[in-house]
Amino acid sequence: MGATRRTARATAPRTTSAGTRAARLAATGCAALTLGVLTLGLAAPATASPLPAAPTASTIASAPVASTATGTASTVAAASTAVATTTTAPAPAPTPTETTPVSIPVDFATIADSNGRFYPTVDILLGTNPEPYTVILDTGSTALVMFHDEIPGATTTDAPAKVQYVGSGTSGTIATADFSIGGQTASDVNFLAGDCTATSCLFGGMAFDGIMGIGQTLQEQESSSSPTTYPWYSPLRQFDDSALSAGYSLGFTEQDNVMTSGTLTLGAPSVTASTPGVTAIQAALDSGSYPNALGSPVYQKAVPLCWSVEEVAPLCQATTIDSGAPVAMLTGSQFSSLSTDLVSDQTGLDPETVIGTIADGKSLSFSATAGGSSIASWVATRGIHRVELYDSIPDGHLNTGNAFFIGRTLSYDAATGQILVQAGAPAPVSPAVTATATGSGTVTALWSDPEPEPAADPAAGAGATEPAAAATTASTLAAAAPRPAEALTDRLVRVKDAAGHTVRRFNLPGEATTTTITGLVDGQTYSVEIASANHRGVSDYAAATVTLDAGNTTAPAASAGPTGTRLADTGVTASSPILAALSSPLALGLVAASILAGALLATATRGRRRDTL
């Protein structure tokens, strides 16, 4: 998270109604507060920078303790080195008793003027105060931090502690109190009772009561007057009902860049690495075990992830999957060409300074291993899917931002250290593409989307087979159930020459079904490639090859660069049979080879593509 903020509770009585809380947050800069259900997590903060940077929560750092809440140390310069993912397995932790999973509702606090970027929040009870505290849920930090130096009913110790965010922080002492969330209690939880100034604990201009860090790491804070130490770690690992400490699951949903719901489920995951549609990310072992009833091993917070941004070589590096960060955080000079707002003179900048953003429309995907299948992908925007470039990140940990939790559920298994990623809805399917030379140096491409596959008939007879694991749990069945297709937001277009070099790259709106590219070289062969994107992800590219006639005598188009058809933005009424056919994906096959259709479309369309990327 970024700059922290002091809660308004110091000067106003605490209120519990959703309307009153929404009004209080709005008064401090919160653009919207949307009710949802959370599965816990938090983000790392952005630093002060020459560019406006969205604040994000960084890892907790403990002043008197050498070990801090960090994951696998990885040098940013070693961009091509994959993070080690295996270590000696720990002794098996005690098996938790069966218990009913507990779901917890979550609010989303939207940052003003940010195009939808947000912090997930949840209400907790602490000490003897009957009124709830609103805290940010953060998988990017590792323990409970309260922005109050006095909590009713808490026992104060003399063990100093502090938390440092990028550009802000707070310090205080460890205190102990009973903790409750969703009606579930953890007795004698240690937390930082911090002392905030008027602006030191603001996030996105908003005041919260604290941050509930639930990422991996065990810290121990020492008393200043005795050898006593106080373990400081996630409250979700300390429930009196130990089965609830076996893990948790977290996922968010949104519509049109507005967060609509989220779910936090306490307890062991209901899926495993062998569940169809689930990808496991293995955290490396840290040292020691948690001092809870389960004695679960401590794993590292950051996990190995491979980032693929456009056609830049994948970067495999330790990454924090961060529910509390409103933006993704990336570093590496190889990505500089993908930014349109890069700071030109970076001399003397402090570490962890924002130097640019990945341009709107650029594609980003993640995989658990180099060359592995994508487990999350999106098109960069200035809003929820914003990706910021940093000059450096001292601990080497990249950060996914909380967009990683949108449209998928992440389940954390305390015993194995696995993060199980399960998509809530599939990414788009690649379109079928055709390409035709339509003049000197000119190619027209057309594409259509495949018809959705019919849902499987659950009453089908012996001929139907289902994976054995698909019948094991209700959540698995729900994951396998067909989901409605989501509207496309973008078509990604690129043109490659015979040597495989990209010579054109731009985006069109999701409704587009054709484009005309000019300025190519007669006599050369090109591959025109189209991918589809929506808020659930980006498809693979589909390609069509076309060779321009070396003896072409058709006059070249006036434009020297590619042009994109934007039927939705042109204001053209599809009144002629040809234009009507072009605007209908179902009739696209009738005109795919029609040179006349491409010419008419190029003439009639007054719009332009969304971005030249």
HUFENNOR-V164166 format. One record per helix or strand of 3 or more residues. SS is the DSSP state (A for helix, B for strand). FROM is the first residue (numbers start at 1). TO is the last residue. If there is no record, write none. Layout:
SS:FROM:TO
SS:FROM:TO
//
This chain:
A:8:10
A:18:27
B:30:37
B:102:111
B:118:126
B:133:138
B:144:146
B:155:165
B:168:181
B:184:195
B:201:203
B:210:213
B:219:223
B:229:232
A:235:237
A:242:246
B:247:255
B:258:266
B:278:282
B:285:289
B:297:299
B:303:309
B:315:320
B:328:331
A:333:338
B:354:358
B:363:367
B:374:379
B:387:390
A:402:405
B:408:413
B:418:423
B:432:439
B:442:448
A:468:471
A:474:480
B:490:497
B:502:509
B:514:517
B:525:534
B:542:547
A:567:570
A:577:582
A:585:591
A:595:604
//
